[in-house]
Amino acid sequence: MLAENEHFELLEVNNKIIMNTKKEGFPIKSFDALTADIPRLKLNSFKELMKALQTIGTHEIGTYSAPCEVYVSPSQMKAELYIHAKTDEFLANKEQFLQQAEELLDQRGIVYDKERLRSMSYLPNNPIIIATGTEPIKGENAHIEYIAMPDRKPVLREDGSVDHYELNFVTSIAKDEWLGEKTPAKEGVEGCNVFGEPIAAKKGDDIKLVYDRKSVGEFEEEGKIVLRALHGGALEELNGAVSVGKQLIIPEDVGTKTGSITFDGAVRVLGTVSAGFSVNATGDISIEGKDGVTNAKEIHSEEGDVYIKGGVFGGGETVIKAKKNVFVKHANNCKIYGEKVNVGLYSLGSELYGDHISIDKHKGRVIGGIVEAVFSIECGSAGNAHERLTRLIVKGVNKEAELEEIQRLAERLKVEHAELKKIRVTLDKMESMKANLPLQQLEILEKMNATMQMKQQQILSLDQTIKNKLQLVQIASTPKIEITKQAFPGVQIEIGKQVRMLGSVTKGVFELTGEGLLNV
C-alpha cells in the first residue's frame, strides 16, 4: 500500500500504480502534495488521473519507476540520470543509489565519468546530465587566392583631379609564373555520442578554381593546387577566369624597323607609333612612350582597351578605336572611338565617340570638334573665349523605339529560320539522290549549299543584333552632359532631338526636363 484515505487507496502491483477510488471529489492539488512523498510514482496522463479521481472503481494511473532511470535524447548526444527518492531517503542510502546508477549506466553502455558521478551535487527527482556527446567539427573550407588583376580605374589625386594616363595597364606574365592557388578543404574532426560511438565529420566545402585551361595549368605543390602560366603573355580575365593572353612587346617604336603591327593578342609598345604606321590587335594595346603618338595612322583593339600614356597629335589623320575603353592624356585633331573614352587633360579639334565620354571634370577641357556619347559626357570646361564651335552631343536611347525594332527583328529572324528549314529539306532530298543527278542539277545543289551557308550567317548576325539591342535597353541611363567649371558661348548642347547654342558663360548638368525640353 502506497497511500490510503477516505477517497482512494494507491497500490503498487507489478510496477503498476493502481488507484481504488472509493469516493469522488478528491482535490487535485491535494493529490500533488500526497504524491510528493511517492517519488517513484510516474503518472500516465493528467486526463487519466482526473477520470480516476471522479469515478469510483479500480484504475491504472501510472507506473512505479525504478529507483534510478536514465534518459537518452533521440540524438544520443545527452544522457540524463533520474534518482527517484526523497531527499532524506537519498542521503541515507546514497552509496546504494549511486551503485545502482553505475550499474544502469554500464548496462546501457553509456560513457561517463565515474568520479564525477560520485562528486556531483544531487537533487532527487530532477534530471542530472551525466554524459554528453562530442559534436563533430566540420573541416575548413577550401581557400582560393588569385593574382591581382590590373586596376584600370583612373587614379584620384590629392587635389581631387583624376589621372587618366598613369595606369598599370598591362601585367606581363612569364611562363610558369604563379597565378593563383587553392588550399584544399580539410577533413573534419570526428565526434561521438554518449555511447562512445563515432559520428563522422563533414569535410570542408570545396571551391572550384576558375581559369583558362589553354593558357593556365594547375599543379600540386606542397599540398596545394597551384595555377601557373603555360606560356608568357599578358594577364587577362576571360569570362571571369584568370587567363594569359598572347602578348607582343615592342621594345622601341613601331615604325620603319617593325612596320605596322597586326597581332592576335595584346600589344605593348614601350616607345611610340610613328607617323603613318598602325597597330591592330585583338587584345589590349598599350603605347607607353611619354611623348605619346604623333600622326599615326590607326591604333585599333578589336576586343580590349587602348591606353596611350602620352597624348595624341593626330594631324587630322589618326584614328583610335577600342571595343571597350580608351585612355589618353590628351586628344589633338584625331578621332577616338570606344565604349568609354577617358581623356586626362584636353580634347582639341578632335572627334570623340562612345557610350560614356569623360574629360577630367576638374581640369579637363574640350575645345572645338565633336564629342558624341550615347549616355553621358562630363568635362571641366567646354569651348573658349573665342567662341570656337564645340559640339557636345548625347543621343540617348529611345527604349520604346528600340523595343519595337527588337520585335521587328525577331519576326524577321523567325522568317529566316523558316526559310533555312525549307532549304535544308530540299538539300537533304537532293543529297540523297546526288549520285544520279545530272550536271545541271549538281550545279543547283552547289548553289543551294552556298545559299544555306549565307542564310546561316545572316541568322547569326541578326541574332547578335537583337542581343546587342536588348543589352542596350537594359543598360540605358538618362542622357546628360555635365560641365563642372565653365562652358563658353559657341558651345552647342544637343541631347536627343533638342539642340541649344550657348549665348553666355555657364556650367552645370544639362538634361531633358519632364516635358522633353533642354534645361538650358
Secondary structure, DSSP 8 states (H G I E B T S, - for coil): --EE-SSEEEEEETTEEEEEE-SS---HHHHHHHHTT-TTEEES-HHHHHHHHHS-EEEEEEEE--SEEEEE-TTSSEEEEEE-S-HHHHHHTHHHHHHHHHHHHHHHT----HHHHHHS---TTS-EEEEE-B--B-----EEEE------S-EE-TTS-EESS------EE-TT-EEEEEE-----B-EE-TT--EE-----------B-TTTEEEEEETTEEEEEESS-EEEEEETTEEEEE-EEEESS-BSTTT-SEEESSEEEESS-B-TT-EEEESS-EEE--TT-EES-SEEEESSS-EEESS-EE-TTT-EEEESSEEEEEEEES-EEEEEEEEEEEEEES-EEEEEEEEE-TTT-EEESSEEEEEEEEEEEEES-TT---EEEEE----HHHHHHHHHHHHHHHHHHHHHHHHHHHHHHHHHHTGGG--HHHHHHHHHHHHHHHHHHHHHHHHHHHHHHHHHHHHH----EEEEEEEE-TTEEEEETTEEEE--S-EEEEEEB-TTS-B--
